[in-house]
Amino acid sequence: MKFNFRDWLLLLPLPPGWRVPLFALGGAACGLALVVAHISRAASYMSDKPEACLNCHVMNNAYATWQHGSHAQVAECGDCHLPHQNPVATLAFQARDGLRHSYVFTFRLEPQVLELSEGAKPVVQGNCLRCHANQFMMARLAAVTERRCWDCHSGAHGRVISLSGTPNANRPPIPAAGLEWMKAKAGAQP
C-alpha cells in the first residue's frame, strides 16, 4: 500500500467520526502555541540584541550592570555567553540553554543569586580567553585548568548578580518583535 501524504493530511484513512474532533484538537493546539509564542515574545529570541534577554525579569540586573560596565562598548550578551566555534554549535547551545531558561522561569525556580550553569562555564571561560588572550597570556594558561577568569575579575556584571542587586535599575522597553502587524499593535499600546 502506497503512503499518500495528502490523504493523511486530510485524515482520510481514519474513520469519519474521528476527523472533525482531530482537526478541532489540532487547531486548538496550533492556536494555543501561537498565543504562548506571542505572550512569551518568542520571536525576540531570534535576535542577538541584549534587550531580548530582558524578556525575563531576573535579567534586569545583568542587563543594567552590563550596560554601565566596560564590556557594553565591545561585546553583547552572545559574545560572552554563546560558543563561537561554528554556527551549528552556537544555535545548539542557544536552543539548549534557552529551553533550560524557559523551564526555570516558567516554574519560578530561578535562584536569588544567578550563577552560570555547569554547561555555560566553559563557554564563558573560552570567550574570555578568546578576547583577552594577548593581554593575559599567563592567566590564560593557568585559567584553563586551575581558575576561571571571574574568580579574580568581577566581570561584566559586578560582584553579585542578584535579583535585588540593582533594585532601581532602569529597564528599557522590550523591542517589538514578530510580524509587522504585531509590531504595529505593540507600538499603538501606551
C-alpha positions as CSV (number, residue, x, y, z in Angstrom):
1,M,0.0,0.0,0.0
2,K,1.4,3.4,-1.1
3,F,1.7,6.2,1.5
4,N,-0.3,9.2,0.4
5,F,0.6,12.4,2.2
6,R,-2.5,14.3,1.0
7,D,-4.8,11.6,2.3
8,W,-3.1,11.6,5.8
9,L,-3.1,15.4,5.8
10,L,-6.9,15.3,5.4
11,L,-7.1,12.4,7.8
12,L,-8.9,10.3,5.2
13,P,-7.5,6.9,6.4
14,L,-9.3,7.5,9.8
15,P,-12.9,6.7,10.4
16,P,-15.2,9.7,9.6
17,G,-16.2,10.2,13.2
18,W,-12.6,10.9,14.2
19,R,-11.8,13.5,11.6
20,V,-13.6,16.6,12.9
21,P,-12.5,16.1,16.5
22,L,-8.9,15.6,15.4
23,F,-9.0,18.7,13.2
24,A,-10.5,20.7,16.1
25,L,-7.9,19.4,18.5
26,G,-5.1,20.2,16.0
27,G,-6.5,23.7,15.5
28,A,-6.8,24.3,19.3
29,A,-3.2,23.1,19.8
30,C,-1.9,25.4,17.0
31,G,-3.9,28.4,18.4
32,L,-2.5,27.8,21.9
33,A,1.0,27.5,20.5
34,L,0.6,30.9,18.7
35,V,-0.8,32.5,21.9
36,V,2.1,31.2,24.0
37,A,4.6,32.3,21.4
38,H,3.1,35.8,21.3
39,I,2.9,36.2,25.1
40,S,6.5,34.9,25.6
41,R,7.8,37.2,22.8
42,A,9.3,34.1,21.3
43,A,10.3,35.9,18.1
44,S,12.5,38.3,20.0
45,Y,14.8,35.4,21.0
46,M,15.7,35.1,17.3
47,S,17.6,38.4,17.8
48,D,21.1,38.7,19.1
49,K,20.3,42.0,20.7
50,P,20.9,42.3,24.5
51,E,17.3,43.6,25.0
52,A,16.0,40.2,24.2
53,C,17.4,39.0,27.5
54,L,15.1,41.4,29.3
55,N,12.1,39.1,28.5
56,C,13.0,37.5,31.8
57,H,12.7,39.9,34.7
58,V,15.6,38.3,36.5
59,M,18.0,39.6,33.8
60,N,17.3,43.2,34.7
61,N,20.4,43.3,37.0
62,A,22.6,41.6,34.5
63,Y,21.5,43.9,31.7
64,A,21.8,47.1,33.8
65,T,25.3,46.2,35.1
66,W,26.5,45.1,31.6
67,Q,25.0,48.4,30.1
68,H,27.0,50.5,32.5
69,G,30.1,48.3,32.5
70,S,33.2,48.2,30.4
71,H,32.0,45.3,28.2
72,A,29.0,47.2,26.8
73,Q,31.3,49.1,24.4
74,V,32.8,46.0,22.9
75,A,30.5,43.0,23.5
76,E,26.9,41.9,23.7
77,C,25.4,39.0,25.6
78,G,26.0,36.4,22.9
79,D,29.7,37.4,22.5
80,C,30.3,36.1,26.1
81,H,27.6,33.6,26.7
82,L,27.5,31.6,23.4
83,P,30.1,29.4,21.8
84,H,31.7,30.7,18.6
85,Q,33.3,27.6,17.1
86,N,30.7,27.4,14.3
87,P,27.1,28.4,13.7
88,V,25.7,24.9,14.5
89,A,27.4,24.9,17.9
90,T,26.1,28.4,18.6
91,L,22.5,27.5,17.7
92,A,22.5,24.2,19.5
93,F,23.9,25.8,22.7
94,Q,21.4,28.7,22.4
95,A,18.5,26.2,22.0
96,R,19.5,24.0,24.9
97,D,20.2,26.9,27.2
98,G,17.0,28.6,26.1
99,L,14.9,25.6,26.9
100,R,16.6,25.4,30.3
101,H,15.9,29.0,31.0
102,S,12.3,28.6,29.9
103,Y,11.8,25.7,32.3
104,V,13.4,27.5,35.2
105,F,11.5,30.8,34.7
106,T,8.1,29.2,33.8
107,F,8.2,27.1,37.0
108,R,9.6,30.0,39.1
109,L,12.7,28.1,40.0
110,E,15.1,31.0,39.5
111,P,17.6,31.5,42.3
112,Q,18.0,34.8,44.1
113,V,21.7,34.9,43.0
114,L,22.3,34.0,39.4
115,E,25.2,31.8,38.5
116,L,26.4,30.2,35.3
117,S,25.3,26.7,34.7
118,E,27.9,24.0,34.5
119,G,27.5,23.9,30.7
120,A,27.9,27.6,30.4
121,K,31.1,28.0,32.5
122,P,33.4,26.5,29.8
123,V,31.7,28.6,27.1
124,V,32.2,31.9,29.0
125,Q,35.7,30.9,30.1
126,G,36.6,30.2,26.4
127,N,35.2,33.5,25.3
128,C,37.2,35.4,28.0
129,L,40.3,33.7,26.8
130,R,39.4,34.2,23.1
131,C,39.1,38.0,23.6
132,H,41.8,38.6,26.2
133,A,44.4,36.1,25.1
134,N,47.0,38.6,24.1
135,Q,46.6,40.6,27.3
136,F,46.7,37.8,29.7
137,M,49.0,35.0,28.4
138,M,50.0,33.7,31.8
139,A,46.4,34.0,33.1
140,R,45.2,32.1,30.1
141,L,47.5,29.2,30.7
142,A,46.6,29.0,34.4
143,A,42.9,29.6,34.0
144,V,42.4,26.7,31.7
145,T,42.9,24.1,34.4
146,E,43.0,25.9,37.8
147,R,41.0,29.0,37.8
148,R,38.2,30.7,35.9
149,C,38.7,34.3,34.8
150,W,35.8,35.5,37.1
151,D,37.5,34.1,40.1
152,C,39.7,37.2,40.1
153,H,37.8,39.6,37.8
154,S,34.2,40.5,38.7
155,G,33.4,40.6,35.1
156,A,30.8,42.5,33.2
157,H,28.1,42.1,35.8
158,G,29.6,43.2,39.1
159,R,30.4,41.0,42.1
160,V,26.9,39.6,42.8
161,I,24.3,39.0,40.2
162,S,21.2,39.1,42.3
163,L,17.6,39.9,41.8
164,S,18.0,42.7,44.4
165,G,21.5,43.8,43.3
166,T,20.2,46.8,41.4
167,P,16.7,47.4,42.7
168,N,16.3,50.8,40.9
169,A,17.8,49.7,37.6
170,N,16.1,51.3,34.6
171,R,14.5,48.7,32.5
172,P,14.4,49.7,28.8
173,P,11.4,48.7,26.8
174,I,11.5,45.3,25.2
175,P,11.9,45.8,21.5
176,A,8.9,44.9,19.3
177,A,9.4,41.5,17.7
178,G,7.4,39.3,15.4
179,L,5.3,40.0,12.4
180,E,4.7,43.6,11.2
181,W,1.1,43.6,12.4
182,M,2.3,42.6,15.9
183,K,4.9,45.4,15.9
184,A,2.2,47.9,14.8
185,K,-0.1,46.7,17.6
186,A,2.7,46.9,20.2
187,G,3.6,50.4,19.1
188,A,-0.1,51.6,19.4
189,Q,-0.3,50.5,23.1
190,P,0.6,53.0,25.8
